[in-house]
Amino acid sequence: MKVQSLKSSTAKKLRGNGLIHYHLIIHNKKLFLVLQKNDDGGHFSNEIVSFERIAECVEGLEEPIVSRVFRSAFDSKSTNNAGFLLAVLRQEALLKTGDDGKHYIQPNWDKWEKTTLALKPQEIDLPYEFTDWSAKNAKAK
């Protein structure tokens, strides 16, 4: 499946060794994230998730943030999805690990989204197919 990738990167896992590989992609002027690969074992869902849906997971929450708050961002129930997403959000500086080892929301998620959407897209081919992912994962406004 061909998609427009704004960024391909890796994030260090929260526990254990290895990296999580991910893409930030654009579709219809909206930002999405897809987990692509796990270097060190552990199953996950490679579904495409809207940034809007991710941001909704932390709206109005008290800090610190734990990974389970991100479970609702995914339709799949893979147990590692939320933790891997938290690792990606930490890599993107949307969450920060405090001295106490807990995760805290960083300001300016809107600014980060606008900056990311302004990156030059590159067409990539994901090795799997999705059906109606934009309608399923992007809320209509």
Residue pairs with C-beta under 8 A, 6 or more apart in sequence:
1 125
1 126
1 128
1 129
1 130
2 123
2 124
2 125
2 126
3 23
3 25
3 27
3 48
3 123
3 124
3 125
3 126
4 25
4 26
4 27
4 121
4 122
4 123
4 124
5 23
5 24
5 25
5 121
5 122
5 123
5 124
6 24
6 25
6 26
6 31
6 116
6 117
6 119
6 120
6 121
6 122
7 23
7 24
7 116
7 119
8 21
8 22
8 23
8 24
8 36
8 124
9 21
9 22
9 24
9 91
10 19
10 20
10 21
10 22
10 91
11 19
11 20
11 22
11 84
11 87
11 88
11 90
11 91
11 92
12 19
12 20
12 87
12 91
13 19
13 20
13 38
13 40
13 83
13 84
13 87
14 67
14 83
14 86
14 87
14 90
15 83
16 40
17 39
17 40
18 38
18 39
18 40
18 41
19 38
19 39
19 40
20 35
20 37
20 38
20 39
20 44
20 84
20 87
20 88
21 35
21 36
21 37
21 38
21 39
22 33
22 34
22 35
22 36
22 88
23 33
23 34
23 36
23 124
23 126
24 31
24 32
24 33
24 116
25 31
25 32
25 33
25 34
25 48
25 121
26 32
26 117
26 121
27 134
27 138
28 134
28 138
29 117
30 50
30 51
30 52
30 134
30 138
31 50
31 51
31 52
31 113
31 116
31 117
32 48
32 49
32 50
32 51
32 133
32 134
32 137
32 138
33 48
33 49
33 51
33 54
33 85
33 88
34 46
34 47
34 48
34 49
34 126
35 44
35 45
35 46
35 81
35 84
35 85
35 88
36 46
36 126
38 44
38 80
38 84
42 80
42 84
43 78
43 79
43 80
44 78
44 80
44 81
44 84
45 74
45 75
45 76
45 78
45 81
46 126
46 128
47 74
47 75
47 76
47 130
47 133
47 137
48 130
48 133
48 134
48 137
49 73
49 74
49 85
49 137
50 137
50 138
50 139
51 113
52 138
52 139
53 72
53 73
53 137
53 138
53 139
54 70
54 73
54 85
54 89
55 109
55 113
56 73
57 69
57 70
57 72
57 73
58 65
58 69
58 105
61 69
61 105
63 102
63 104
63 105
64 98
64 100
64 102
64 103
64 104
65 86
65 95
65 102
65 103
65 104
65 105
66 103
67 82
67 83
67 85
67 86
68 82
69 82
70 81
70 82
70 85
70 86
71 77
71 81
71 82
73 81
73 82
73 85
74 81
74 82
74 85
75 136
75 137
86 95
86 103
89 95
90 96
90 97
90 103
92 112
93 106
93 112
94 105
94 106
94 109
94 112
95 103
95 104
95 105
95 106
96 103
96 104
96 106
97 103
97 104
98 104
